[in-house]
Amino acid sequence: MREWSSQNVNVIENPKAWTSAIPEPFRVPAAQAVRRFHEQVRGYEPTPLVSLPSLAASLGVGSIYVKDESPQFGLKAFKGLGGSYAMFRILCERLGLDPETTRLGELLSGEYKEKIAGIEFVTCTDGNHGKGVSWAAGLFGYKAHVYMPYGTQEVRAAAIRGAGPAEVAITDLSYDDTVKYAKRMSEENGWVLIQDTAWEGYETVPTWIVQGYLTLAAEAAEELAAQAVHPTHLFLQAGVGAMAGGVLGYFADRYGGDKPVTVIVEPTVADCFYQSVKAGDGAAHSVGGAPVTIMAGLNCGTPCSVIWPVVRDYSEFCISCTDPVAADGMRRYAAGLSGDPAVVSGESGAATLGALAAVLTDDSLAEARVAMGLGPESVVLLISTESNTDPENYDRIVHGAE
Ligand SMILES: Cc1ncc(COP(=O)(O)O)c(C=O)c1O
């Protein structure tokens, strides 16, 4: 197992010693059904795929494309895709309706609403998932309770309240412990847990959330195909890995043997995928402690169990990186180099660009660059998963002295 390090970045090559089939729910046909649902949601628009040729040239790769997820549903982040799809599936299940044929309008009609009145949802979030759940609760007309870990900026809690009818509380617990707390609250109050991470016995709802993210994967692949572009490298940031696992499953199914080399990026303080690959026993491992990072959305110490086999068997590398790497990515996006459009990308959104730039420019990572096959022919796809969800921090990093 090869590993390379610089001051701020660790890279590990995934030996891929296990093989599993891509789960059906994360394959291309499943994505089509998810997309059909999202197309019925008010405000849905495919998000833009932006080419950054000057940035690519300056870093020595052929092209960089970024899928800017921030405009989706006006939420500044991609997470509404997962929350809304999962809520739709939960309601269909309660009503005994076939999700393939049920139209959103029907579900919102008086007849059904009466049958499932009074449902309350609960979740834990480090920000964007909770905003998605709050917004989706408003869309479907239900109440939601959202718990956040210690260290959460009040601005993120306020954004969740602003997105929909959720009641929001910041706990004095870590992310992983806040998940347990939300689970307990669901059991005590009869609320429906709508959590984006999975564990034994709680896999159905997280699978639906992961499926929600297939819409962004399908959009990106179609937008590239429309330009006859084949991505050679895909960098995906991971918190619990729901987004990374879903997008990777879709890409692995769609591109088969021509799948882009896939690199999972996490903060060093919460690098559970990196450490799980390193452990080399095929199991997912948690990273404990009290992690603090500006990459709030990636600050999760336990891999989502439903996507772990996908990441284990279909990604090629993991990167763990420190906060300055994410900050560098934010500034590079904001710079809009020589005619490139400027992209507003927040701490978790820009981590992958920061990691890519480090691998391409840091001499101590030259061997990792070669191992990844990154060079002038490479076509790199990144996903900016959020814009300035913490505006003050964004301004300090991008426009301040930091
Ligand atoms: C902006 C942003 N990017 C990426 C992620 C990571 O998603 P996941 O937890 O599914 O790995 C999150 C999670 O909250 C996020 O908010």
The ligand as an ORCA input file, in Angstrom:
! r2SCAN-3c Opt
* xyz 0 1
  C     -20.867     21.236      1.408
  C     -20.716     19.792      1.681
  N     -19.905     19.080      0.911
  C     -19.734     17.768      1.103
  C     -20.380     17.122      2.127
  C     -20.113     15.667      2.350
  O     -21.233     14.879      2.107
  P     -21.323     13.455      2.804
  O     -21.516     13.664      4.256
  O     -22.436     12.804      2.104
  O     -20.007     12.791      2.553
  C     -21.231     17.830      2.964
  C     -21.951     17.176      4.069
  O     -22.607     17.784      4.869
  C     -21.403     19.200      2.740
  O     -22.202     19.935      3.514
*
